[in-house]
Amino acid sequence: VQLQASGGGLVQAGGSLRLSCAASGTTLRGNKVSGWYRQVPGKQRELVARITAGSMTSYADSVKGRFTISRNIAKNTVDLQMNSLKPDDTAVYYCNTFTHGRHFWGQGTELTVSS
């Protein structure tokens, strides 16, 4: 199982960006849960959003109403649409999926939100 995250970059506060995580070796829609996490230096990795096999979604309080997680079945990706970005959203974002009894991680994509 491999996950390839993409879409990070530099954006101004208030802007939007979409992250995408392409999977190989697994079908994301069949996995128990997939999600996006983020991490800043010196802090623990935190859950941003996740989506279950039944398409139930949940979000960190800090991103509710601004971020939307979704799956693209045709492309076998899990995407994170991020709107109204804030400088506090600056982090390295990692995608994750749980299958075969364990978690798999992508390599991370960096987001910088300038004020």
C-alpha positions in Angstrom: 0.0 0.0 0.0 1.3 3.4 -1.0 -0.2 6.8 -0.5 1.0 9.8 -2.5 -0.1 13.2 -1.2 0.0 16.3 -3.4 -1.4 19.8 -3.6 0.4 21.7 -0.9 1.9 25.1 -1.4 1.9 28.7 -0.4 -1.4 30.5 -0.1 -2.6 33.8 1.4 -4.9 33.9 4.4 -8.5 33.5 3.3 -7.5 31.5 0.2 -8.3 28.0 -0.8 -6.3 24.9 -1.6 -7.1 21.3 -2.4 -5.0 18.4 -1.2 -5.2 15.0 -2.9 -4.0 11.6 -1.7 -3.6 8.9 -4.4 -3.6 5.3 -3.2 -2.0 2.3 -4.8 -2.2 -1.3 -3.5 -5.5 -0.6 -1.8 -9.0 0.6 -2.7 -9.8 3.6 -0.4 -13.5 3.3 -0.5 -13.3 -0.2 1.0 -11.0 0.8 3.8 -12.4 1.3 7.3 -11.2 4.9 7.6 -9.0 7.3 5.7 -8.1 10.7 6.7 -5.8 13.7 6.8 -3.5 14.7 9.6 -1.2 17.6 10.1 1.9 18.4 12.0 3.9 21.4 12.9 7.5 21.3 14.3 7.5 20.5 18.0 3.9 19.4 18.1 2.2 16.1 17.8 0.5 15.0 14.6 -3.2 15.9 14.8 -6.2 14.6 13.0 -7.7 17.1 10.6 -10.5 15.1 9.0 -11.5 11.6 8.3 -14.0 9.6 6.3 -15.2 6.1 7.0 -16.1 3.3 4.6 -19.7 4.4 5.1 -18.8 7.9 4.1 -19.3 9.4 7.5 -17.0 12.3 8.0 -15.6 14.0 11.1 -13.4 17.1 11.6 -11.2 18.8 14.1 -13.0 21.7 15.7 -10.5 24.1 14.3 -11.4 23.2 10.7 -15.1 22.6 10.9 -17.0 24.6 8.3 -13.8 25.4 6.4 -12.5 22.0 5.3 -14.2 19.2 3.5 -12.9 15.6 3.1 -14.1 13.5 0.2 -13.3 10.4 -1.8 -12.9 10.2 -5.5 -13.8 6.6 -6.3 -12.7 6.8 -10.0 -9.3 8.2 -9.1 -8.9 6.2 -5.8 -8.1 9.4 -4.0 -9.1 11.0 -0.7 -9.1 14.8 -1.0 -9.2 17.7 1.4 -10.8 20.9 0.2 -9.5 23.7 2.4 -11.2 27.1 2.3 -10.8 30.3 4.4 -7.3 29.3 5.2 -5.6 30.8 8.2 -1.9 31.1 9.2 -2.6 28.5 11.9 -3.3 26.0 9.2 0.3 26.1 8.2 1.7 22.5 8.7 2.8 19.4 6.9 -0.3 17.5 5.9 -0.3 13.7 5.8 -2.9 11.3 4.4 -3.6 8.1 6.1 -5.6 5.0 5.6 -6.4 2.0 7.8 -6.3 -1.4 6.0 -4.9 -4.9 6.5 -5.0 -4.2 10.2 -2.7 -1.2 10.3 -2.3 2.4 9.3 -0.5 3.5 6.2 0.9 7.1 5.7 1.7 9.2 2.8 4.9 11.2 2.6 3.4 14.6 3.6 2.7 17.8 1.7 3.5 21.2 3.1 1.0 24.0 3.4 2.1 27.5 4.2 -0.6 30.2 4.8 0.8 33.7 4.8 -1.0 36.5 6.7 
